[in-house]
């Protein structure tokens, strides 16, 4: 069986095609030159050998301060919700919650000019007050 590729794109010059299970691309609105994309190999959410690669939205810290009101363009395909939660936790420590019925969910998003908070909620995660 030949495995089909998967792709993510959030702009003319911000996209990626992968032969892995999942991909993600994102950049802060108004800064397409800071496009970050990666291919992700997904594993069971709670595998003891699962080294989770965090998505790139948190890599912007050195260039642009990430906060709940920051706006982003983001695309994810088949990214485990646990991977998103771990990545988002770096921006909002101890405030990202995963509803129990979503623990095995794979997230597919294509959002433009949304706040970090809107992205978190659209992915199926919740925010602790």
C-alpha positions as CSV (number, residue, x, y, z in Angstrom):
1,X,0.0,0.0,0.0
2,X,1.4,3.4,-1.0
3,X,1.1,6.1,1.6
4,X,-0.3,9.3,0.4
5,X,1.4,12.6,1.3
6,X,-0.2,15.3,3.4
7,X,0.2,19.0,3.1
8,X,-0.3,22.2,5.1
9,X,-0.4,25.7,3.8
10,X,-1.1,29.2,5.2
11,X,0.0,31.4,2.4
12,X,1.7,31.6,-1.0
13,X,5.1,31.0,0.4
14,X,4.3,29.2,3.6
15,X,3.5,25.5,3.0
16,X,4.9,22.0,3.2
17,X,4.2,18.6,1.8
18,X,5.1,15.6,4.0
19,X,5.2,11.8,3.7
20,X,4.5,11.5,7.4
21,X,1.2,11.3,9.3
22,X,0.9,14.9,10.2
23,X,2.1,18.4,9.3
24,X,1.8,22.0,10.6
25,X,2.6,25.5,9.3
26,X,2.1,28.8,11.1
27,X,3.2,32.4,11.2
28,X,2.2,35.5,13.1
29,X,-0.2,37.6,11.1
30,X,1.6,40.4,9.3
31,X,4.9,38.5,9.4
32,X,4.9,35.9,6.6
33,X,8.7,36.0,6.5
34,X,8.6,34.1,9.8
35,X,6.8,31.1,8.3
36,X,7.5,27.9,10.3
37,X,6.5,24.5,8.9
38,X,7.3,20.9,9.9
39,X,6.3,17.3,9.3
40,X,5.3,15.3,12.4
41,X,5.4,11.6,12.9
42,X,2.5,10.8,15.2
43,X,2.6,8.0,17.8
44,X,0.1,6.9,20.5
45,X,-0.6,9.9,22.8
46,X,0.7,8.2,25.9
47,X,3.5,6.0,24.6
48,X,6.4,6.1,27.1
49,X,8.9,6.4,24.2
50,X,6.9,9.2,22.5
51,X,9.2,12.2,22.0
52,X,6.7,14.9,21.1
53,X,7.9,17.5,18.6
54,X,6.3,20.8,19.6
55,X,4.6,22.8,16.8
56,X,6.3,25.9,15.6
57,X,3.9,28.5,17.0
58,X,6.0,28.6,20.2
59,X,9.3,29.1,18.3
60,X,8.4,32.7,17.7
61,X,9.4,33.7,21.2
62,X,12.9,35.0,20.1
63,X,11.4,37.1,17.3
64,X,7.9,37.9,18.4
65,X,6.4,37.6,21.9
66,X,3.6,35.1,21.8
67,X,0.6,35.9,24.0
68,X,-3.2,35.1,24.0
69,X,-4.0,38.3,21.9
70,X,-1.3,37.6,19.2
71,X,-2.8,36.8,15.8
72,X,-1.6,33.9,13.7
73,X,-2.2,32.0,10.5
74,X,-2.1,28.3,11.2
75,X,-2.7,25.0,9.4
76,X,-2.5,21.6,11.0
77,X,-3.3,18.2,9.5
78,X,-3.7,15.1,11.7
79,X,-1.8,16.6,14.6
80,X,-2.6,14.8,17.9
81,X,-4.4,17.1,20.3
82,X,-1.9,16.2,23.0
83,X,0.9,17.6,20.8
84,X,-1.0,20.9,20.4
85,X,-1.7,21.1,24.1
86,X,2.0,20.6,25.0
87,X,3.0,23.2,22.5
88,X,0.4,25.7,23.5
89,X,1.3,25.2,27.2
90,X,4.6,27.1,26.5
91,X,2.6,30.2,25.7
92,X,0.0,29.8,28.4
93,X,1.6,27.7,31.1
94,X,-0.8,25.5,33.1
95,X,-3.9,27.0,31.4
96,X,-4.4,24.5,28.5
97,X,-6.9,21.7,29.2
98,X,-7.8,18.7,27.1
99,X,-11.3,17.4,27.5
100,X,-11.2,13.7,28.3
101,X,-13.4,12.8,25.3
102,X,-10.8,14.5,23.0
103,X,-7.6,12.7,24.2
104,X,-7.3,10.7,21.0
105,X,-8.5,13.4,18.6
106,X,-6.4,14.4,15.6
107,X,-6.7,18.2,14.8
108,X,-7.2,19.6,11.4
109,X,-7.2,23.4,11.3
110,X,-6.8,26.1,8.7
111,X,-7.2,29.5,10.4
112,X,-6.2,33.0,9.3
113,X,-5.7,36.1,11.4
114,X,-7.0,34.4,14.6
115,X,-5.9,35.1,18.1
116,X,-4.0,32.5,20.0
117,X,-7.0,32.0,22.2
118,X,-9.3,31.4,19.2
119,X,-6.9,28.9,17.8
120,X,-6.8,27.0,21.2
121,X,-10.6,26.9,21.4
122,X,-11.0,25.9,17.7
123,X,-8.6,23.0,18.2
124,X,-10.9,21.4,20.8
125,X,-8.8,22.5,23.8
126,X,-10.1,24.6,26.6
127,X,-8.6,27.4,28.7
128,X,-8.5,27.4,32.4
129,X,-9.4,30.8,33.9
